[in-house]
């Protein structure tokens, strides 16, 4: 008998009183052809978590049959070399009926083959409780670089109760199949523009680092980005899961099926969950979002069942932003905005969280490119530390406005939806780009960092973006977000939450 290694331990917030513990047994294998997992794993190790409220004393245990794995075929025309990857086994065990705001100690593994070392986490507060403040950490586009480690250290120092990662986890697809990189991004880092290759062991390295840094102690709510697509057929992008040829690493490693099933979704790419005082909706701009699509219909159903008296805050997230004044990725998700913005606005979404652009930008409350106090605040912060560097050019700078038909990449469904939301100051004609920072853009800065969203009460939240400067967490942007209860799209909660005085206010960073 031998003990299996227990690696990549991570926690996922999967419900108001539930946390899913995930871990890997065995190691990923790279070979000239796909191989099966280890014989010991094939025999079926038990997936068990012991837990309790005293160190070394575990009063409860729970098991699960949810074990996932995947293979990644490296059949790109320029694969260097042609290799294949077989993953470890990923175990997912959900702990249910947790007491709120309680420190739990736990071990995971197989009682016969061995259990992990003792770890601990604090359960989030009860959903709908008045135990404010509630602290949510926000990052996106992390990768695994020195900038990543600074970002994550600053995030853990802020002690969020739950955190969310809005896509682009490891950037494994920025590497050749042998783990090398070839294209410089202007710094001492380099990368292979995706999807020219993928190095799946980088996922294992990412989770091993993140497990120690944050994932085994603070529950995560995940979302996906374009770097999780990882198409398997000569780098040809499809839509959504594309017959299980895309997102395979992401959905095997994260218990997103648990989140989807709990919220009535038929896809691991969109779901919702109540956490503290917020109802959080996770959408996908990489699957069909058109009116009448499965995702659109699920969103309509979810919004119809959402109760502001229980969770007064309504937060929506997806990877690619609708509002950005940077040149890179400019308006590439316009088709999704045209399909879904009216729905989110009519239902009173308070905050939208995005990644994708390697920079930071916060909007004023906005709807249809116009400042609107009843609209949501959109926050883009794909600045978690990725290998590709930060974006530094604005579309409103003379000479930087991209051609309208050249802004949508192959991985973005929907194609190009023409829109000219601005006015040419010389001719008066409709313009694709603004001539100066748009009125809806409140603050923007191209540097790495993380965000903290603190819900103070049912009508006021404090948003802080902390940039990575001199290895210290420096607050670069800070704003109170106040839900305007006089707005018709937010009045469903007016009877139980009196209006708060004042508008959205900002403090200097």
C-alpha positions in Angstrom: 0.0 0.0 0.0 1.2 3.5 -0.8 0.0 7.0 -0.2 -1.2 9.0 -3.1 -0.1 12.7 -3.3 -2.8 15.2 -2.6 -2.2 18.3 -4.7 -4.0 21.4 -6.0 -6.4 21.6 -3.0 -8.9 24.4 -3.6 -12.2 25.6 -2.2 -15.2 26.7 -4.3 -18.2 28.5 -2.9 -21.1 26.5 -4.3 -24.1 27.7 -2.2 -25.3 29.7 0.8 -24.1 27.0 3.3 -21.9 24.9 1.0 -18.2 24.8 0.1 -16.8 22.3 -2.4 -13.3 20.9 -1.6 -11.4 19.9 -4.7 -8.0 18.2 -5.1 -5.9 16.2 -7.5 -4.5 12.7 -7.0 -1.6 11.6 -9.3 0.2 13.8 -11.7 -0.5 15.0 -15.2 1.4 13.0 -17.9 2.8 14.4 -21.1 3.5 11.7 -23.8 3.4 11.1 -27.5 -0.1 9.6 -27.1 -2.8 9.8 -24.5 -2.3 7.5 -21.6 -4.6 6.3 -18.8 -4.3 7.4 -15.2 -2.4 5.5 -12.5 -3.5 2.0 -11.7 -4.1 3.0 -8.0 -6.4 5.7 -9.2 -8.3 3.4 -11.6 -9.1 1.2 -8.6 -11.1 4.2 -7.3 -9.7 6.0 -4.2 -12.4 7.3 -1.9 -13.1 11.0 -2.1 -13.6 12.1 1.5 -13.3 15.2 3.5 -13.0 15.2 7.3 -13.9 18.5 9.0 -14.7 20.1 12.3 -14.4 23.4 14.3 -11.4 22.3 16.4 -8.0 21.6 15.1 -7.2 17.9 15.0 -10.8 17.0 15.9 -13.0 16.2 12.9 -16.6 15.5 13.9 -18.0 15.1 10.4 -17.0 13.4 7.2 -18.5 13.5 3.7 -17.8 11.7 0.5 -18.6 12.2 -3.2 -18.5 10.3 -6.4 -17.8 13.4 -8.5 -14.3 12.7 -10.0 -13.3 14.3 -13.2 -10.3 14.1 -15.6 -9.5 15.0 -19.2 -7.0 14.5 -22.0 -5.7 17.4 -24.2 -4.7 16.5 -27.7 -1.9 18.6 -29.0 -2.6 18.3 -32.7 -1.9 21.9 -33.7 -0.3 22.2 -37.1 2.7 23.9 -35.5 2.8 21.9 -32.3 6.4 21.8 -30.9 6.6 18.8 -30.5 3.4 16.8 -31.1 2.6 15.6 -27.5 -0.5 14.9 -25.5 -1.6 15.4 -21.9 -3.5 13.2 -19.5 -4.7 14.9 -16.4 -4.6 13.7 -12.8 -8.0 12.7 -11.2 -9.8 15.7 -9.7 -12.0 15.0 -6.7 -14.8 17.3 -5.7 -16.6 16.9 -2.3 -19.2 19.4 -1.2 -19.5 20.2 2.5 -23.1 21.2 3.3 -24.9 22.9 6.1 -22.0 24.9 7.2 -22.6 27.4 10.1 -22.0 31.0 9.0 -18.8 32.9 9.9 -17.2 29.8 11.4 -13.6 28.6 11.3 -13.4 25.0 10.0 -10.5 22.7 10.0 -10.4 20.0 7.3 -8.4 17.2 5.6 -9.2 15.6 2.2 -8.2 12.3 0.6 -8.7 8.6 1.1 -8.7 7.1 4.6 -6.8 4.1 3.4 -4.4 5.7 0.9 -3.9 8.7 3.0 -5.3 12.1 3.9 -3.9 15.6 3.3 -2.4 17.8 5.9 -4.8 19.8 8.0 -6.1 23.0 6.3 -8.7 25.6 7.4 -11.1 28.2 6.1 -13.8 30.5 7.5 -17.3 29.9 6.1 -19.0 33.0 4.6 -21.8 34.8 6.4 -25.4 33.7 6.0 -27.1 34.8 2.8 -29.5 37.6 3.4 -28.1 38.3 6.8 -27.6 41.9 8.1 -24.1 41.0 9.3 -22.4 43.7 7.1 -19.8 44.4 6.0 -19.3 41.6 3.5 -16.0 41.6 1.7 -15.6 40.1 -1.9 -12.2 39.9 -3.5 -12.1 40.4 -7.3 -9.3 39.5 -9.8 -9.0 38.4 -13.4 -6.3 37.4 -15.9 -3.9 36.2 -13.3 -1.5 33.8 -15.0 1.6 32.8 -13.0 4.3 35.5 -13.0 6.0 37.6 -10.4 3.2 40.1 -10.9 0.7 37.4 -10.1 2.3 36.6 -6.8 2.2 40.3 -5.7 -1.5 40.5 -6.7 -2.5 37.4 -4.8 -0.5 38.4 -1.7 -2.2 41.8 -1.6 -5.5 40.1 -2.1 -5.0 37.6 0.8 -3.8 40.5 3.0 -7.2 42.2 2.4 -8.9 39.1 3.9 -11.9 38.7 1.6 -14.6 36.3 2.8 -15.0 35.0 -0.7 -13.2 35.9 -3.9 -14.0 35.6 -7.6 -11.7 35.1 -10.6 -13.3 36.4 -13.8 -11.5 34.3 -16.3 -8.0 33.6 -17.7 -6.5 31.5 -14.9 -3.2 29.9 -16.0 -2.4 31.1 -19.5 -1.3 27.6 -20.3 -2.2 28.2 -23.9 0.4 30.9 -24.2 3.1 28.2 -24.2 4.4 25.6 -26.7 3.5 22.0 -26.0 7.0 21.6 -24.5 6.6 24.4 -22.1 8.6 27.0 -23.9 7.6 30.5 -25.0 8.8 32.3 -28.1 7.3 35.8 -28.5 8.3 38.7 -26.4 5.7 41.1 -25.0 8.2 43.9 -24.4 9.3 42.8 -21.0 11.5 39.9 -19.8 8.4 37.7 -20.2 7.5 36.0 -23.5 4.5 34.1 -24.7 3.1 32.2 -27.7 0.0 34.0 -29.0 -2.9 31.6 -28.3 -4.1 29.2 -29.6 -0.8 28.3 -31.3 -0.1 25.8 -28.5 -0.9 24.8 -25.0 1.2 23.4 -22.1 -1.2 21.7 -19.8 1.2 21.0 -16.9 1.2 24.7 -16.4 -2.4 24.3 -15.1 -1.0 21.9 -12.5 1.7 24.4 -11.5 -0.8 27.2 -11.3 -3.2 25.3 -9.0 -0.3 24.1 -6.8 0.8 27.7 -6.3 -2.7 29.1 -5.8 -3.6 26.3 -3.4 -0.9 27.4 -1.0 -1.4 31.1 -1.6 -5.2 31.4 -1.3 -7.3 28.6 -2.8 -7.2 26.2 0.2 -8.2 28.8 2.7 -10.6 31.3 1.0 -13.5 30.0 -1.2 -13.5 31.0 -4.9 -16.4 31.6 -7.3 -14.9 30.9 -10.8 -15.7 32.2 -14.2 -13.9 31.5 -17.5 -12.1 33.5 -20.1 -10.8 33.1 -23.6 -7.6 31.5 -22.3 -9.7 28.6 -20.9 -11.0 27.8 -24.4 -8.0 25.7 -25.5 -9.6 24.2 -28.6 -8.3 20.8 -29.5 -8.6 20.6 -33.3 -5.8 22.6 -35.0 -6.7 25.6 -32.9 -10.1 26.1 -34.6 -12.3 28.0 -32.2 -15.9 26.8 -31.8 -18.9 28.1 -29.7 -19.2 27.2 -26.1 -18.1 23.7 -25.2 -17.9 22.8 -29.0 -18.8 19.2 -28.5 -16.5 18.9 -25.5 -13.4 20.2 -27.4 -13.1 23.5 -25.5 -12.9 24.5 -21.8 -12.0 20.9 -20.8 -9.3 21.8 -18.3 -11.5 24.5 -16.7 -14.6 22.4 -16.2 -12.6 19.3 -15.0 -10.6 21.3 -12.4 -13.5 23.4 -11.1 -16.8 22.1 -9.8 -18.8 24.4 -12.1 -21.3 21.7 -12.8 -22.3 21.9 -9.1 -22.9 25.6 -9.5 -24.8 25.1 -12.7 -27.0 22.3 -11.3 -27.9 24.4 -8.2 -29.1 27.3 -10.3 -31.0 25.5 -13.0 -28.4 25.9 -15.7 -27.8 23.3 -18.4 -24.3 24.5 -19.0 -21.2 24.8 -16.7 -20.5 28.1 -18.5 -23.3 30.1 -16.8 -24.9 29.9 -13.4 -25.8 32.1 -10.4 -25.2 31.9 -6.7 -26.3 33.9 -3.6 -23.4 35.0 -1.4 -23.8 37.2 1.6 -26.1 40.1 0.5 -25.5 39.6 -3.2 -27.0 37.6 -6.0 -24.2 36.9 -8.4 -24.8 36.0 -12.1 -22.0 34.4 -14.1 -22.4 34.6 -17.9 -20.4 33.6 -20.9 -19.5 35.8 -23.9 -17.9 32.6 -25.5 -21.2 30.7 -25.9 -24.4 31.6 -27.7 -25.9 34.7 -26.0 -28.4 35.7 -28.6 -32.0 36.4 -27.7 -33.8 33.0 -27.4 -30.6 31.1 -26.8 -30.3 28.7 -23.9 -28.1 31.2 -22.0 -30.4 34.1 -22.6 -33.5 32.1 -21.6 -31.7 30.9 -18.4 -30.8 34.5 -17.6 -34.4 35.6 -17.9 -35.5 32.7 -15.7 -32.9 33.4 -13.1 -33.7 37.1 -12.9 -37.4 36.3 -12.5 -36.7 34.1 -9.4 -34.1 36.5 -7.9 -35.4 38.1 -4.6 -34.0 41.5 -3.7 -35.4 41.3 -0.2 -33.1 38.3 0.5 -30.1 39.5 -1.6 -30.5 43.3 -2.3 -27.3 43.5 -4.4 -27.4 42.2 -8.0 -23.9 41.6 -9.5 -23.3 40.3 -13.1 -19.9 39.0 -14.4 -18.5 37.7 -17.7 -15.0 37.9 -19.1 -15.1 40.4 -22.1 -16.3 43.9 -21.2 -19.0 45.8 -23.0 -17.5 49.2 -22.0 -13.8 49.9 -22.5 -12.0 52.9 -23.9 -8.7 51.0 -24.6 -7.7 50.1 -28.2 -7.1 46.4 -27.6 -10.3 44.3 -27.7 -12.2 47.5 -28.5 -16.0 46.7 -28.7 -15.4 43.1 -29.4 -18.4 42.0 -27.3 -20.8 44.5 -28.7 -23.1 41.8 -30.1 -23.6 40.5 -26.5 -24.3 44.0 -25.2 -27.0 44.5 -27.8 -28.6 41.1 -26.9 -28.5 41.4 -23.1 -27.9 45.0 -21.8 -31.6 45.9 -21.8 -32.4 42.8 -19.8 -29.8 43.5 -17.1 -30.7 47.2 -17.0 -34.4 46.5 -16.7 -33.7 44.2 -13.7 -31.6 46.7 -12.0 -28.1 45.1 -12.1 -25.9 47.2 -9.7 -22.4 46.2 -10.7 -20.8 44.4 -13.7 -17.4 42.8 -13.2 -15.2 41.9 -16.2 -11.6 41.0 -17.1 -10.0 40.3 -20.5 -8.4 43.8 -21.0 -5.0 43.9 -19.2 -5.7 47.2 -17.5 -8.1 48.8 -15.1 -11.2 50.9 -15.9 -14.3 51.8 -13.9 -17.3 53.5 -15.5 -19.9 55.8 -14.1 -23.4 54.2 -14.0 -24.0 53.6 -17.7 -26.6 52.4 -20.2 -26.3 52.4 -24.0 -23.0 54.4 -23.8 -24.8 57.2 -21.9 -24.2 58.1 -18.2 -27.4 56.9 -16.4 -27.7 56.9 -12.7 -30.1 53.9 -12.9 -27.5 51.9 -14.8 -24.8 49.6 -13.4 -21.2 50.5 -12.7 -19.0 48.4 -15.0 -15.5 47.5 -13.7 -12.9 46.0 -15.9 -9.7 44.7 -14.3 -7.9 42.0 -16.3 -4.7 43.1 -14.5 -4.1 40.2 -12.2 -0.5 39.6 -13.4 -0.7 37.8 -16.7 2.3 37.0 -18.9 1.2 39.2 -21.8 1.7 42.5 -20.1 -0.6 45.5 -19.7 -2.4 47.5 -22.4 -1.5 51.1 -22.5 -3.2 52.8 -25.5 -6.6 54.4 -25.5 -9.0 54.3 -28.5 -9.7 58.0 -28.1 -6.1 59.0 -28.6 -5.6 60.4 -32.2 -4.4 57.6 -34.5 -5.3 54.8 -32.1 -9.0 54.1 -33.1 -9.1 50.6 -34.7 -10.9 49.9 -37.9 -14.5 48.9 -37.1 -14.3 45.6 -39.0 -11.1 44.5 -37.4 -11.9 44.4 -33.7 -13.5 41.0 -33.2 -11.2 38.0 -32.8 -12.0 34.4 -34.0 -12.7 33.2 -30.5 -15.6 35.7 -29.9 -19.0 34.4 -31.1 -21.4 36.8 -32.7 -19.1 38.5 -35.2 -19.0 42.3 -35.6 -22.1 44.3 -34.7 -21.7 47.7 -36.2 -22.1 50.6 -33.8 -21.0 54.2 -33.9 -21.9 55.5 -30.5 -19.9 58.8 -30.6 -19.9 62.0 -32.7 -17.0 63.2 -34.8 -16.3 66.7 -33.4 -15.2 68.0 -36.8 -17.9 66.6 -39.1 -20.7 65.8 -36.7 -21.0 62.3 -38.2 -21.3 59.2 -36.1 -17.9 57.9 -34.9 -16.6 54.5 -33.9 -14.3 56.0 -31.2 -14.6 59.0 -28.9 -12.3 62.0 -29.4 -11.5 62.1 -25.7 -12.1 60.0 -22.6 -15.8 59.1 -22.9 -18.2 60.6 -20.3 -19.1 57.1 -19.1 -15.4 56.3 -18.3 -14.8 57.5 -14.8 -11.2 56.2 -14.1 -8.7 54.2 -16.1 -5.1 53.1 -15.5 -2.9 50.5 -17.2 -1.3 48.6 -14.4 -1.6 45.4 -12.4 -3.8 45.1 -9.3 -6.8 43.6 -7.6 -10.2 44.8 -6.4 -12.2 44.7 -3.1 -15.9 45.1 -3.1 -17.2 45.7 0.4 -21.0 45.7 0.9 -21.6 48.1 3.7 -25.4 47.7 3.9 -28.3 47.1 1.5 -27.8 50.3 -0.4 -24.1 51.2 -0.1 -21.0 49.4 -1.2 -17.3 50.5 -1.2 -15.3 49.6 -4.3 -11.5 49.8 -4.0 -9.0 49.0 -6.7 -5.5 48.3 -5.4 -2.6 48.6 -7.8 0.7 46.8 -7.5 3.3 49.5 -7.0 6.7 49.0 -5.2 5.4 45.6 -3.9 2.8 47.4 -1.7 -1.0 47.4 -2.1 -1.7 51.0 -3.1 -5.3 52.1 -3.5 -5.5 53.6 -6.9 -9.3 54.1 -7.1 -12.0 54.2 -4.5 -15.7 54.9 -4.9 -18.9 54.4 -2.9 -21.6 52.7 -5.1 -25.0 53.7 -3.9 -28.1 52.0 -5.2 -30.6 54.6 -6.3 -33.8 53.4 -4.9 -35.8 56.0 -6.8 -34.9 54.3 -10.0 -37.8 52.3 -11.5 -35.6 49.3 -12.2 -34.6 49.1 -8.5 -37.9 49.8 -6.8 -38.7 46.2 -6.2 -36.7 46.5 -3.0 -37.8 50.0 -2.0 -40.4 48.8 0.5 -37.8 47.0 2.7 -34.8 49.2 2.1 -35.4 53.0 2.4 -33.6 55.2 -0.1 -30.2 56.3 0.8 -29.3 60.0 0.3 -26.7 61.0 -2.2 -25.5 59.8 -5.5 -22.5 57.7 -6.5 -19.5 59.4 -4.9 -15.8 58.9 -5.4 -12.8 59.5 -3.2 -9.3 60.2 -4.5 -7.0 57.2 -4.6 
